[in-house]
Amino acid sequence: MELLQAIETRRSVRGFKSNPVSEATLRRLLAAAACSPSYTNTQPWEVTVVTGAKREALGQALHALAQAGLAGKPDVIAPAQWPADLARRAGEHNARRFKALEIERDDHAARDGLRLMNYQFFGAPCVLFLWLDQSLSEWSTFDLGLFTQTLALAAHGLGLGTCLQASLTHYPDAVRDFLGVSDSKRLMLGLSLGYPDPDAKLNSYQSSRAGLDEFVRWYS
Ligand SMILES: Cc1cc2nc3c(=O)[nH]c(=O)nc-3n(C[C@H](O)[C@H](O)[C@H](O)COP(=O)(O)O)c2cc1C
């Protein structure tokens, strides 16, 4: 797949076929992601890959916590209030998504069902967790973002789909305990990975983008 075409056609996938992703493919993907640039080539990313019975058990544990309505305690905190333009985009995104999925605004059960699907990785056979050492700064978060997008694009190039999920960081202690990860590592992001199911209703929605005029200023 041509690079620009890959960039322009990648999208979040929220419905997967059950086919496993081979270890060779996972290794190829991770090696491609590791080609990403980083601050003085520090390569701060750390990745845990969860498949098979472990993925099943972890999905059940996280789903149970979310279903019980247990308040999360993520290592990375979202802003208490987003700037107005960003809040508007998020509101439009949610409204368009619910409309595409035929979920009424006040249908709390359907909305909750959608939220909970995050914790079962939207049916993906593989879930990745991305970590950074707690001593690191925003520079390394920047590096991890580059790594993540490279991974998502490489996956797309290989016919795989990804969904990056802040939701999967809501219960970091549970994930650390389950995987035996040290308390000194911050859980930055979860990522579901697998072969996209084109018939899944959740994959029928496509996000939009702000025009250049909203975020670029030109000087000459
Ligand atoms: C840091 C980050 C966290 C995200 N968390 C979630 C999530 O918890 N659940 C989800 O369904 N999508 C999540 N997304 C996906 C975004 O909703 C998606 O990228 C955005 O709407 C743009 O759509 P696209 O990826 O299809 O282009 C996340 C994306 C990013 C970059």
The ligand as a Tripos MOL2 file, in Angstrom:
@<TRIPOS>MOLECULE
LIG
   31    33     1     0     0
SMALL
NO_CHARGES

@<TRIPOS>ATOM
      1 C1         -5.0820    8.5300   22.8530 C.3       1 LIG1
      2 C2         -6.3370    7.9580   22.2250 C.ar      1 LIG1
      3 C3         -7.2830    7.3340   23.0170 C.ar      1 LIG1
      4 C4         -8.4260    6.7590   22.4500 C.ar      1 LIG1
      5 N1         -9.3080    6.0780   23.2430 N.ar      1 LIG1
      6 C5        -10.3530    5.4360   22.6800 C.ar      1 LIG1
      7 C6        -11.1880    4.5870   23.4580 C.ar      1 LIG1
      8 O1        -11.0150    4.4280   24.6690 O.2       1 LIG1
      9 N2        -12.1980    3.9370   22.8340 N.ar      1 LIG1
     10 C7        -12.4350    4.0610   21.4890 C.ar      1 LIG1
     11 O2        -13.3690    3.4250   20.9810 O.2       1 LIG1
     12 N3        -11.6540    4.8560   20.7070 N.ar      1 LIG1
     13 C8        -10.6210    5.5380   21.2720 C.ar      1 LIG1
     14 N4         -9.7750    6.2960   20.4930 N.ar      1 LIG1
     15 C9        -10.0200    6.4070   19.0470 C.3       1 LIG1
     16 C10       -10.5240    7.8110   18.6670 C.3       1 LIG1
     17 O3        -11.8780    7.9410   19.0170 O.3       1 LIG1
     18 C11       -10.3220    7.9710   17.1500 C.3       1 LIG1
     19 O4         -8.9500    7.9210   16.8580 O.3       1 LIG1
     20 C12       -10.8770    9.2980   16.6350 C.3       1 LIG1
     21 O5        -12.2680    9.3610   16.8180 O.3       1 LIG1
     22 C13       -10.5580    9.4820   15.1470 C.3       1 LIG1
     23 O6        -11.1010    8.3950   14.4090 O.3       1 LIG1
     24 P1        -10.1890    7.4490   13.5000 P.3       1 LIG1
     25 O7         -9.1390    6.8290   14.3830 O.co2     1 LIG1
     26 O8        -11.1540    6.4200   12.9550 O.co2     1 LIG1
     27 O9         -9.5750    8.2900   12.4280 O.co2     1 LIG1
     28 C14        -8.6400    6.8750   21.0490 C.ar      1 LIG1
     29 C15        -7.6780    7.5150   20.2570 C.ar      1 LIG1
     30 C16        -6.5420    8.0390   20.8290 C.ar      1 LIG1
     31 C17        -5.5030    8.6880   19.9360 C.3       1 LIG1
@<TRIPOS>BOND
     1     1     2 1
     2     2     3 ar
     3     2    30 ar
     4     3     4 ar
     5     4     5 ar
     6     4    28 ar
     7     5     6 ar
     8     6     7 ar
     9     6    13 1
    10     7     8 2
    11     7     9 ar
    12     9    10 ar
    13    10    11 2
    14    10    12 ar
    15    12    13 ar
    16    13    14 ar
    17    14    15 1
    18    14    28 ar
    19    15    16 1
    20    16    17 1
    21    16    18 1
    22    18    19 1
    23    18    20 1
    24    20    21 1
    25    20    22 1
    26    22    23 1
    27    23    24 1
    28    24    25 2
    29    24    26 1
    30    24    27 1
    31    28    29 ar
    32    29    30 ar
    33    30    31 1
@<TRIPOS>SUBSTRUCTURE
     1 LIG1         1 GROUP 0 **** ****
